[in-house]
Amino acid sequence: MTEAPKGWDRNRMAARAAEELEDGMYVNLGIGIPTLVANYVGDKDITLQSENGMLGMGPFPFEGEEDPDLINAGKQTITELDRTSYFDSATSFGMIRGGKIAAAILGAMEVAENGDLANWMIPGKLIKGMGGAMDLVAGVGRVIVVMDHQNKAGESKILRECTLPLTGKGVVDRIITNLGVLDVVPGGLRIVELAEGISEDQIRAATQAKIVD
Amino acid sequence: MKKVYGTASEALEGVLHDGMFIAAGGFGLCGIPELLIAAIRDAGTKDLTIASNNCGIDDFGLGILLQTRQIRKMISSYVGENAEFMRQYLSKELELEFNPQGTLAERMRAGGSGIAGFYTKTGVGTMIAEGKEVKTFDGQDYILERGIVADLSIVKAWKADDTGNLVFRKTARNFNPPAAMCGRICVAEVEEIVPRGSLDPDQIHLPGIYVHRIVQGTHEKRIEQRTTRKKEDA
């Protein structure tokens, strides 16, 4: 018996998320698969924001050129570009809350059919904190979640209602998973696109949330 | 007006007391006031409440004050990467108040700017909103967050002049300016104190009015996640 097709891998998901970005956008990328999106923006003029106080985030430094004063929000060493600017954390979140950032692409533990997002804690198990995620989802123009459709136990991460503490209420606009692309619309989720080799039946079966036409 | 002190311990003399509230700059291990943190450890001041985005790692940054049990409560947005923090929190030895990162930065900026509270949409409908006033403006809900005024601010800058004007370097600026603003007393540690007049007045990141004491020192500046690419990838 052959296994069901898994759809897109991490890089294909990141590449699909990069298609969401348009020339001239200021964008914040979260940790994990969202970080990979930067590899797929191609010729588009995208400025990446790092919420610890930087616009115009460059790639990782060459070995030996790491600067402890130059890191991204994931605490990784990075580089600056010719367009880079630096600012303090209050200014950084001013531009986030103030709606100046066009889009945030971030990971999630759970997303609900009404756009609720949970990605910052598992009570009694994982207590790390929300970092800047609550500010980002409350403030940016468009929230795009990139994540695996199901957890390691094979359960849907796209739910009728979130079971974990929320990061934001009704904040998600689009979900990109290994199985395809879904939009949060009135009444539930709408399938926008299927990953290669994935059928509509398969994505419906893997989704607990209500799917509407 | 003498602001320059010889050592971090001297710069903190007379301003530390048990049970005090400290605001600290830094993000992860970047731009943290590592010399002042070590001096607070040496002073043994305890029952501290500290507002800081993170709490260092086990053996560096604010993490060293956890090892000596000097911290009673943290106000932070992210506390991963610190096993001792998790242990003390889960055993209820340490109190933790999670603040969204932007809310924490704005609470410091507001507190230092004479603003007692502000309404933000960050956290509306989440557990962060529990117990907080909700107000609707233009059809959208906001929650009330309070400004922070700390007994003491400890910050790290790149350069200072002897009047306390500060210049930061790259992303090591982060929480340092808002943290500096919200303290009744602010002590800054810097890599270099330069002669008065040598900083361009147009390029001062934080005016000296916010800074009461300055100390110059050598910084270890640890890297938390060393990520690189190979030359041939370029």
HADDOCK unambig.tbl for C-alpha pairs under 7 A between the chains (distance, minus, plus):
assign (segid A and resid 52 and name CA) (segid B and resid 27 and name CA) 6.94 0.50 0.50
assign (segid A and resid 52 and name CA) (segid B and resid 171 and name CA) 6.67 0.50 0.50
assign (segid A and resid 52 and name CA) (segid B and resid 174 and name CA) 5.55 0.50 0.50
assign (segid A and resid 53 and name CA) (segid B and resid 171 and name CA) 5.77 0.50 0.50
assign (segid A and resid 53 and name CA) (segid B and resid 174 and name CA) 5.59 0.50 0.50
assign (segid A and resid 54 and name CA) (segid B and resid 171 and name CA) 6.63 0.50 0.50
assign (segid A and resid 60 and name CA) (segid B and resid 227 and name CA) 6.04 0.50 0.50
assign (segid A and resid 60 and name CA) (segid B and resid 228 and name CA) 4.89 0.50 0.50
assign (segid A and resid 60 and name CA) (segid B and resid 229 and name CA) 5.80 0.50 0.50
assign (segid A and resid 61 and name CA) (segid B and resid 228 and name CA) 4.97 0.50 0.50
assign (segid A and resid 61 and name CA) (segid B and resid 229 and name CA) 6.05 0.50 0.50
assign (segid A and resid 62 and name CA) (segid B and resid 228 and name CA) 5.30 0.50 0.50
assign (segid A and resid 62 and name CA) (segid B and resid 229 and name CA) 5.03 0.50 0.50
assign (segid A and resid 62 and name CA) (segid B and resid 230 and name CA) 5.75 0.50 0.50
assign (segid A and resid 62 and name CA) (segid B and resid 231 and name CA) 6.15 0.50 0.50
assign (segid A and resid 63 and name CA) (segid B and resid 228 and name CA) 5.38 0.50 0.50
assign (segid A and resid 63 and name CA) (segid B and resid 229 and name CA) 6.39 0.50 0.50
assign (segid A and resid 63 and name CA) (segid B and resid 230 and name CA) 6.49 0.50 0.50
assign (segid A and resid 68 and name CA) (segid B and resid 30 and name CA) 6.47 0.50 0.50
assign (segid A and resid 68 and name CA) (segid B and resid 221 and name CA) 6.08 0.50 0.50
assign (segid A and resid 68 and name CA) (segid B and resid 222 and name CA) 6.46 0.50 0.50
assign (segid A and resid 68 and name CA) (segid B and resid 223 and name CA) 5.34 0.50 0.50
assign (segid A and resid 69 and name CA) (segid B and resid 30 and name CA) 5.87 0.50 0.50
assign (segid A and resid 69 and name CA) (segid B and resid 31 and name CA) 6.76 0.50 0.50
assign (segid A and resid 69 and name CA) (segid B and resid 169 and name CA) 6.65 0.50 0.50
assign (segid A and resid 69 and name CA) (segid B and resid 170 and name CA) 5.91 0.50 0.50
assign (segid A and resid 69 and name CA) (segid B and resid 171 and name CA) 5.70 0.50 0.50
assign (segid A and resid 69 and name CA) (segid B and resid 172 and name CA) 4.99 0.50 0.50
assign (segid A and resid 70 and name CA) (segid B and resid 170 and name CA) 5.83 0.50 0.50
assign (segid A and resid 70 and name CA) (segid B and resid 171 and name CA) 5.18 0.50 0.50
assign (segid A and resid 70 and name CA) (segid B and resid 172 and name CA) 6.91 0.50 0.50
assign (segid A and resid 71 and name CA) (segid B and resid 171 and name CA) 6.43 0.50 0.50
assign (segid A and resid 75 and name CA) (segid B and resid 28 and name CA) 6.52 0.50 0.50
assign (segid A and resid 75 and name CA) (segid B and resid 224 and name CA) 6.14 0.50 0.50
assign (segid A and resid 75 and name CA) (segid B and resid 225 and name CA) 5.72 0.50 0.50
assign (segid A and resid 76 and name CA) (segid B and resid 225 and name CA) 4.63 0.50 0.50
assign (segid A and resid 76 and name CA) (segid B and resid 226 and name CA) 5.91 0.50 0.50
assign (segid A and resid 76 and name CA) (segid B and resid 227 and name CA) 5.73 0.50 0.50
assign (segid A and resid 77 and name CA) (segid B and resid 225 and name CA) 6.52 0.50 0.50
assign (segid A and resid 77 and name CA) (segid B and resid 226 and name CA) 5.62 0.50 0.50
assign (segid A and resid 77 and name CA) (segid B and resid 227 and name CA) 5.39 0.50 0.50
assign (segid A and resid 86 and name CA) (segid B and resid 170 and name CA) 5.96 0.50 0.50
assign (segid A and resid 86 and name CA) (segid B and resid 171 and name CA) 6.41 0.50 0.50
assign (segid A and resid 87 and name CA) (segid B and resid 173 and name CA) 6.81 0.50 0.50
assign (segid A and resid 87 and name CA) (segid B and resid 174 and name CA) 6.92 0.50 0.50
assign (segid A and resid 88 and name CA) (segid B and resid 173 and name CA) 5.61 0.50 0.50
assign (segid A and resid 88 and name CA) (segid B and resid 174 and name CA) 4.43 0.50 0.50
assign (segid A and resid 88 and name CA) (segid B and resid 175 and name CA) 6.06 0.50 0.50
assign (segid A and resid 88 and name CA) (segid B and resid 177 and name CA) 6.54 0.50 0.50
assign (segid A and resid 89 and name CA) (segid B and resid 105 and name CA) 5.90 0.50 0.50
assign (segid A and resid 89 and name CA) (segid B and resid 174 and name CA) 4.78 0.50 0.50
assign (segid A and resid 89 and name CA) (segid B and resid 175 and name CA) 5.22 0.50 0.50
assign (segid A and resid 90 and name CA) (segid B and resid 102 and name CA) 6.48 0.50 0.50
assign (segid A and resid 90 and name CA) (segid B and resid 105 and name CA) 4.85 0.50 0.50
assign (segid A and resid 90 and name CA) (segid B and resid 106 and name CA) 5.40 0.50 0.50
assign (segid A and resid 90 and name CA) (segid B and resid 109 and name CA) 6.75 0.50 0.50
assign (segid A and resid 90 and name CA) (segid B and resid 178 and name CA) 6.68 0.50 0.50
assign (segid A and resid 93 and name CA) (segid B and resid 102 and name CA) 4.95 0.50 0.50
assign (segid A and resid 128 and name CA) (segid B and resid 78 and name CA) 5.43 0.50 0.50
assign (segid A and resid 128 and name CA) (segid B and resid 79 and name CA) 5.02 0.50 0.50
assign (segid A and resid 128 and name CA) (segid B and resid 80 and name CA) 4.57 0.50 0.50
assign (segid A and resid 129 and name CA) (segid B and resid 77 and name CA) 5.43 0.50 0.50
assign (segid A and resid 129 and name CA) (segid B and resid 78 and name CA) 4.28 0.50 0.50
assign (segid A and resid 129 and name CA) (segid B and resid 79 and name CA) 6.19 0.50 0.50
assign (segid A and resid 129 and name CA) (segid B and resid 98 and name CA) 6.67 0.50 0.50
assign (segid A and resid 130 and name CA) (segid B and resid 77 and name CA) 5.88 0.50 0.50
assign (segid A and resid 130 and name CA) (segid B and resid 78 and name CA) 6.20 0.50 0.50
assign (segid A and resid 130 and name CA) (segid B and resid 100 and name CA) 6.09 0.50 0.50
assign (segid A and resid 131 and name CA) (segid B and resid 77 and name CA) 4.64 0.50 0.50
assign (segid A and resid 131 and name CA) (segid B and resid 78 and name CA) 5.03 0.50 0.50
assign (segid A and resid 131 and name CA) (segid B and resid 100 and name CA) 5.83 0.50 0.50
assign (segid A and resid 131 and name CA) (segid B and resid 101 and name CA) 5.15 0.50 0.50
assign (segid A and resid 132 and name CA) (segid B and resid 100 and name CA) 5.88 0.50 0.50
assign (segid A and resid 132 and name CA) (segid B and resid 101 and name CA) 4.73 0.50 0.50
assign (segid A and resid 132 and name CA) (segid B and resid 102 and name CA) 6.30 0.50 0.50
assign (segid A and resid 134 and name CA) (segid B and resid 100 and name CA) 6.08 0.50 0.50
assign (segid A and resid 134 and name CA) (segid B and resid 122 and name CA) 5.70 0.50 0.50
assign (segid A and resid 134 and name CA) (segid B and resid 123 and name CA) 5.83 0.50 0.50
assign (segid A and resid 135 and name CA) (segid B and resid 100 and name CA) 6.59 0.50 0.50
assign (segid A and resid 135 and name CA) (segid B and resid 102 and name CA) 6.00 0.50 0.50
assign (segid A and resid 135 and name CA) (segid B and resid 122 and name CA) 4.89 0.50 0.50
assign (segid A and resid 138 and name CA) (segid B and resid 121 and name CA) 6.07 0.50 0.50
assign (segid A and resid 138 and name CA) (segid B and resid 122 and name CA) 5.29 0.50 0.50
assign (segid A and resid 165 and name CA) (segid B and resid 126 and name CA) 6.94 0.50 0.50
assign (segid A and resid 165 and name CA) (segid B and resid 127 and name CA) 6.94 0.50 0.50
assign (segid A and resid 166 and name CA) (segid B and resid 126 and name CA) 5.32 0.50 0.50
assign (segid A and resid 167 and name CA) (segid B and resid 123 and name CA) 6.98 0.50 0.50
assign (segid A and resid 167 and name CA) (segid B and resid 126 and name CA) 6.41 0.50 0.50
assign (segid A and resid 168 and name CA) (segid B and resid 123 and name CA) 6.34 0.50 0.50
assign (segid A and resid 168 and name CA) (segid B and resid 125 and name CA) 6.75 0.50 0.50
assign (segid A and resid 168 and name CA) (segid B and resid 126 and name CA) 6.39 0.50 0.50
assign (segid A and resid 169 and name CA) (segid B and resid 125 and name CA) 5.71 0.50 0.50
